């Protein structure tokens, strides 16, 4: 009888071990990231401590990356200086760090065009949905305006970057 309970308990433990949706994120013990710079033309993102580059990443951008994001749905990645202002551990793109787009000027420009500026711009990993991940793997710039990195990279970035970090996106 005890054997049966042990077997059921073991199966339950093994079954729930694979159900965790949280990615493995370790702690970062290096110098603080004081800013992030994205060079859209080179498709590079740099994590900096003052003027020292701590990490460099290849990135994917919005599906129409040239120029500053002006309106919702234009497929552009913003340009300018913003802040990392939120985290989403349950993102549909692995993990994601929010960027404070749109700012007051972005909203005013979109309003002058009779449109919405859009929002929900993030640095994020790959899509959780396998079929979407397969489709996006065929093109470099596939987001709606976000900055995409690999899942392993977003886990590293997640641990290194604090909310309130300045991010500058350059053409």
C-alpha positions in Angstrom: 0.0 0.0 0.0 2.8 2.4 0.9 4.4 1.8 -2.5 1.3 3.0 -4.3 1.3 6.3 -2.4 5.0 6.7 -3.0 4.5 6.1 -6.7 1.5 8.6 -6.9 3.5 11.2 -5.0 6.5 10.7 -7.3 4.4 11.1 -10.4 2.7 14.3 -9.0 6.1 15.8 -8.1 7.6 15.0 -11.6 4.4 16.3 -13.3 4.5 19.6 -11.6 8.2 20.1 -12.1 7.7 20.7 -15.8 4.8 23.1 -15.2 6.8 26.0 -14.0 6.4 28.9 -16.5 9.2 31.0 -14.9 12.4 31.1 -16.8 15.7 30.4 -15.0 17.0 33.9 -14.1 20.2 34.1 -12.1 21.5 37.1 -10.2 23.9 39.6 -11.6 26.9 40.7 -9.5 28.8 43.0 -11.8 28.9 46.8 -12.3 25.5 48.4 -12.6 24.0 49.2 -16.0 23.7 53.0 -16.1 22.3 53.2 -19.6 21.3 51.3 -22.7 22.0 52.4 -26.2 20.3 50.9 -29.3 21.8 51.6 -32.7 19.0 50.8 -35.0 21.0 51.0 -38.2 23.6 48.5 -36.9 20.9 46.4 -35.2 22.9 46.5 -32.0 22.1 47.1 -28.3 24.7 48.0 -25.7 24.4 47.8 -21.9 26.7 50.4 -20.4 28.3 51.3 -17.1 29.0 55.0 -17.7 31.1 54.8 -20.9 32.1 51.1 -20.6 30.2 48.6 -22.7 29.3 45.7 -20.4 27.3 43.7 -23.0 26.5 43.9 -26.7 23.6 42.2 -28.4 22.3 41.8 -32.0 18.7 42.9 -32.1 15.6 42.7 -34.2 13.4 45.8 -34.6 9.9 46.7 -35.8 8.9 45.4 -39.3 9.4 48.9 -40.7 12.4 50.1 -38.6 13.6 53.2 -40.5 12.5 56.4 -38.9 10.9 57.3 -35.6 7.7 55.7 -34.5 4.9 58.2 -35.1 1.6 56.3 -35.0 0.2 53.1 -33.8 0.7 50.3 -36.3 3.5 51.9 -38.3 5.9 49.1 -37.4 8.7 51.5 -36.4 10.9 51.3 -33.4 11.0 54.7 -31.5 14.0 56.9 -31.6 15.0 59.2 -28.7 15.6 58.9 -24.9 13.2 57.0 -22.7 13.3 54.9 -19.5 12.9 51.3 -18.6 9.7 51.6 -16.7 8.2 48.2 -16.1 8.7 44.4 -16.3 6.5 41.6 -17.6 7.5 38.2 -16.4 4.5 36.7 -18.1 5.1 38.2 -21.5 4.0 36.5 -24.6 7.6 37.0 -25.7 9.4 35.1 -22.8 10.4 38.1 -20.6 10.0 41.8 -21.4 11.2 45.1 -20.1 9.0 48.1 -20.9 10.2 51.3 -22.5 8.4 54.6 -21.5 7.3 55.3 -25.1 5.2 57.4 -25.8 6.3 60.6 -24.1 4.5 63.9 -24.2 6.1 64.9 -27.6 5.2 61.6 -29.1 1.6 61.9 -28.1 1.4 65.5 -29.4 2.9 64.5 -32.8 0.5 61.6 -33.2 -2.5 63.8 -32.1 -1.5 66.4 -34.7 -1.7 63.6 -37.3 -5.1 62.6 -36.0 -3.8 59.3 -34.8 -2.7 57.4 -31.6 1.0 57.1 -30.9 0.9 53.4 -30.0 2.6 52.0 -27.0 3.7 48.8 -25.3 7.2 49.1 -26.6 9.5 46.5 -24.9 12.8 44.8 -25.1 11.8 41.2 -25.2 12.7 37.6 -26.0 11.3 35.3 -28.7 7.5 34.5 -29.0 6.3 31.8 -26.6 3.9 30.5 -29.3 5.9 27.9 -31.4 4.1 28.7 -34.7 4.7 32.5 -34.3 8.4 31.8 -33.3 8.8 29.8 -36.5 7.3 32.6 -38.7 9.4 35.3 -37.0 12.6 33.3 -37.4 12.5 33.9 -41.1 13.0 37.7 -40.9 15.3 39.9 -38.9 12.9 42.7 -38.1 9.6 41.2 -37.1 8.2 43.1 -34.1 5.5 45.8 -34.0 8.1 48.3 -32.9 9.9 46.5 -30.0 13.5 45.4 -29.6 13.9 41.6 -29.8 16.7 39.5 -28.5 17.1 35.7 -27.8 15.5 34.2 -24.7 18.9 33.6 -23.1 19.8 37.3 -23.8 16.6 38.7 -22.3 17.2 36.6 -19.2 20.6 38.2 -18.8 19.3 41.7 -19.6 16.5 41.2 -17.1 19.0 40.6 -14.3 21.3 43.4 -15.2 18.9 46.3 -16.0 16.9 48.0 -13.3 13.7 50.0 -13.7 14.5 53.7 -14.2 17.5 52.9 -16.5 17.9 55.4 -19.4 17.6 53.9 -22.9 18.6 55.9 -26.0 17.4 54.6 -29.4 19.4 56.1 -32.3 18.7 55.9 -36.0 
